[in-house]
């Protein structure tokens, strides 16, 4: 009975989580007259693909999509390239007076700051650096906000790797950087995958900074482009839903490709001994 209840609860949770996604897909395939039907039509409605054609009409959606892909990829790679060595240094090197823990707590504390309070200083700094309304400026901001998360996550994964493995490699003539690259990183590959997925999702879905720091279509991201379908005259529900369905696909593909590493990375360190 307990096992049956667990499975029923898990199935209910899955249905609740997937219901909005299914509704989004159905809205993207319904005619406008069927979108507001009462009672709602969950199944058995006429299917149309005109909303997908409308989302791609004009070429703007392709620009938004490419901008989001570039920003998510650049910010994730940059955050990992900077955060992984920093996390390794905090996990492996001896710091005087416990500064490694203090620095780690300070890095984590930056995630507690509401992003909205930084928007005005960031706007002024990007304007002074002539990076306003540019992909480079957004990439710097996304990297800065993902960096504390990368350092904190990867530090925990590095702590799970025995130091003796690196010491043995260095006794055989390997350098510290070589031990990190050839010994430690392959062992924490699941953690890298999990961290990369989280960074990618954060950069892909970010809306606030992309809305305020971009003014032209050349630099707008996908969330901003989708929100632009809400006008003063109408809300294009079908087109927005179609664009939302397409926007889900890259993250789903990336997460599916990293699934075997993602599950191990999320559970790494849960059991000791």
N, C-alpha and C positions, 0 to 999 in steps of 0.2 A: 504493500500500500504506500509506504514512504517513497519507494522508487517511482511508482506511478504518479504520485503527486509531484515529485520533482520534475518528471518529464512533462506533465501537464503545465506546471509553472513555467518551464523553459519554453514550451511551445507558445504559451500565451505571451511571454515576453518577446519572442521572435515576431509574432503576429503584430503586436503593438508597435514594435520598432519598424517593421516593414510596411505597415499600413500607409503612412504618409508617402513613402516612396512609390508604392503601387498607385496611390491616388494621383501623384505627380505624373506618372506615366500615362494613366488613363486620361487626364486632362489634356496632355499633349497629343492624344490620338482622337479626342472627341471634337465634334463640330460645336460651334459656339452655342447653338440652341440646346445641345445636350449637356453642356457644362453646368447649367443652372437648373437642370431638371429636378423636380421634387416628386417623389423621393430620388436620391442620387442613384445614378446608374453605375453600378460597380462592374457589371458584365453585360454582354449582349447589346452593346451600342454600336452604331455604324462607325467604322474606323476611317480616319482621314489623315493624310500626311501634309496637309497644307500649312500647318503651323511650323513644321520643320523647314519647309521651303521658305516660309516667311522669316524664320530666324536667320537663315543664311542669305537672305536677299540683301543686296546692297554691299556686301563684302565686309561690313563692320564686325560681324560676329567672328569671322576668321581672324581679324586683327586682335580682338579681345582674347580669343583663344590662344593665339601665338604669344601674346604678351604674358598671359598667365603661365604658359608652359615655360617660357624663358625665365620669368621671375622665380617661379617655384624651383626650377632646376638650379639656377645660379645661387639663390639664397641657401638652398639645402646643401649644395656642394661647398660653398664658402663657410657655412656654419660648421660643417663637419671638419673641413680642413683646418679651421682655427680651434674649434672646441675639443677635438680629439687629443691633440698634443697638450692642450691646457689641462684636460682631465687626467691625462697620463702623468703630468707633472705633479698634480695635487695628490694622486693616488700612490705614487712611487717615491717621490723625493721627500727627504726629511726637512721639515720647516721648523725654524726656531719658535719656541713659545706657542706652539700649536696654531701657527698662522694658517696652516693648510685647512683646518676646520673653520677658522674665521673667514677666510677667503671664500670657502665653499658656501657658508651661510650668507655671506654678502652677495654672492652671485645668485643664489636662490631668492634672496629678498627682492631682487629686481623684477622677478616674475609677479610679485605681489602688487606692483605699482599699476594702477589703472592706466591703460594706454592713452586714454583721452586726455590726461593731464600733460602729456608730452607733445601733443600735436602742434601747439603754437611754437614752442622752441624748435621743434624739428622743421616746421614750415619756414621759420626765419633762417635756420642754418642752411637748409637746402637752397633757399633763395639766394643767400650770400655766396654759396658755392656754385651757383648756376646749375643746380641739379633738380630744380623744381620742374614738375611735369616731364619727368624722364624715367626710363626703366632703371637706369643706374642708381638714381636716388632711392627708388622704392626697394631695389635689391639691397642696398646698404641698410635700410631700416628693417627689412625682413630678416636679414642676417643678424642684426643686433638683437632683435627680439627672440630669435631662435637660439642664439649662442648660449645664454644661461641654461636653457633646457638641455642642450647638447652636453655641456660640461657636467651638469649634475647627473644626467643619466649615464654617461660614459664613465664617470668616476666610479659609480657603483659596479659597472661591469668589469672595470679594470681591477677593482678590489677582489673580485671573485677568482682572478687568475693567480695561481701561486707564484710568488716571487722567485722560487727556486728554478723555475723554467727559464726565466730570463738570465738569472745568474749562471746557469749551466751553459747557456748560449754564449754569454760574454766570456766565460772561461775558455770556450773553444775558439775565441778570437773575434766574436761578433761584437759590433759596437752597440751602444745603447739604442741608437736610431734603428740599426739593423734588427735588433731583438724586438723592438716595437713593431716594425714592418713585417718581419718574417715569422715571428713567434706569437706575439700577443694579438695583433689584429685578426689573424685567421681564427683565433680562439673566441674572440668577441664579435665575430661576424653576425650572429643573431642580434646582439645588442645594437650593432651599427644599422642593421636593417630596420629594427623597431624604431630607433631614433630618427632615421631618415624618413620613415613613413609619417611619423608625427610632425616633423618639420615640413614635409611636403604638404600635408593637409592644412597646417596653419597658414602657410604662404598661399596655398591655392584658394582658400576660403576667405582670406583677409579682405575686409570691405572698407573699414573706416579710413585708414591711411590712403588707400587707393582712391577713395572718393574725394578727399580733401586735397591731396597733393597732385592730382592730375586734372587737367582741364580740357584736353583734346583727346580725340579718339585714338590718336597714334600711341598714347601712353596708358590708356584705360585698360583695366583688367576685366576678366570675365564677370565677376560679381557685380561690378559697377555697370558693365554693359547690359547685364540682365535686368538690373534695377532701373535702367533708363527706359524700359518698356512701360513703366508707370508714368503716364503723362497727365497733364491737367484736364484732358478730355476723356481719356479712357485708360483702362488697365488691360493690357493684352495678355490675358491669362494663358491662352494657348501657346503663344510664342514664348512667353517666359517659361512655361513648363517644358516646352521642347528644348529650349536652351539649357534648362537645368538638367534634363536627362543627359544631354550631350556632355555637360560639364562634369557629371559623375563618372563618366567612362574612364578618363585617364587615371584617376585615383584608384578606381576599382581594379584596373589592369595592373597598376604598379603594386598595389597591396596583394593582389593574387599572385604576382610573380615572386613577391617576398614573403609569402604566407608561411612557408616552412621555417624560415628564419624568424619571422615575426612572432610566432607562437613560442618558440624557444627563447627568444629575447625577452618576451614579457614574463616568462616564468623563470628565467635565469636568476639564481640566487634565492628563489623562494624556499628551497630545501637545502639544508646544510648537513654535512656529515657524510 
